[in-house]
Amino acid sequence: MKNHKLLLWSLTVALSGLLFGLDSAVISGAEQTIQKLWHLDNITHGLAVSIALYGTVFGAAFGGFFC
């Protein structure tokens, strides 16, 4: 029984790390397009990207609680 729980937790942590990395890569790849599309200056561009990254951190840290 302990090995089953260990395997489940390991898979959960691995998938959450993968999704966090994927979200970070998508945000990094789209940030220049977002700046051009929404006509953002440097401050609002940084704010928009940082809010998206903070959202991925918050989701990775507390998403399991809601599941």
C-alpha positions in Angstrom: 0.0 0.0 0.0 2.8 2.4 0.8 4.4 1.8 -2.6 1.1 2.5 -4.3 0.8 5.9 -2.6 4.5 6.7 -3.3 4.0 6.0 -7.0 0.8 8.1 -7.1 2.5 11.1 -5.4 5.5 10.7 -7.7 3.4 10.8 -10.8 1.4 13.7 -9.5 4.5 15.8 -8.8 6.1 14.9 -12.1 3.0 15.9 -14.0 2.6 19.2 -12.2 6.2 20.0 -12.9 5.7 19.2 -16.5 2.6 21.4 -16.7 4.3 24.2 -14.9 7.3 24.1 -17.4 4.9 23.9 -20.3 2.9 27.0 -19.0 6.2 28.9 -18.5 7.4 28.0 -22.1 4.1 29.0 -23.6 4.1 32.4 -21.8 7.7 33.0 -22.8 7.0 32.2 -26.4 3.9 34.4 -26.6 5.0 37.4 -24.7 6.3 39.4 -27.7 3.1 38.7 -29.6 1.0 39.8 -26.7 3.0 43.1 -26.4 2.4 43.8 -30.1 -1.2 42.7 -30.1 -2.3 44.7 -27.1 0.1 47.7 -27.8 1.7 47.4 -24.3 4.5 49.6 -23.1 7.4 48.1 -21.1 5.7 48.4 -17.7 2.4 47.0 -18.7 4.1 44.3 -20.7 6.1 43.2 -17.7 3.0 43.3 -15.5 1.0 41.1 -17.9 3.7 38.5 -18.2 4.5 38.5 -14.5 0.8 38.1 -13.6 0.6 35.1 -16.0 3.7 33.5 -14.4 2.4 34.1 -10.9 -0.8 32.4 -11.9 1.1 29.3 -13.0 3.0 29.3 -9.7 -0.2 29.7 -7.7 -1.9 27.0 -9.7 1.0 24.6 -9.2 1.2 25.3 -5.5 -2.5 25.2 -4.6 -4.3 23.4 -7.5 -4.1 20.1 -5.8 -6.1 21.3 -2.8 -9.1 22.1 -5.1 -8.8 18.8 -6.9 
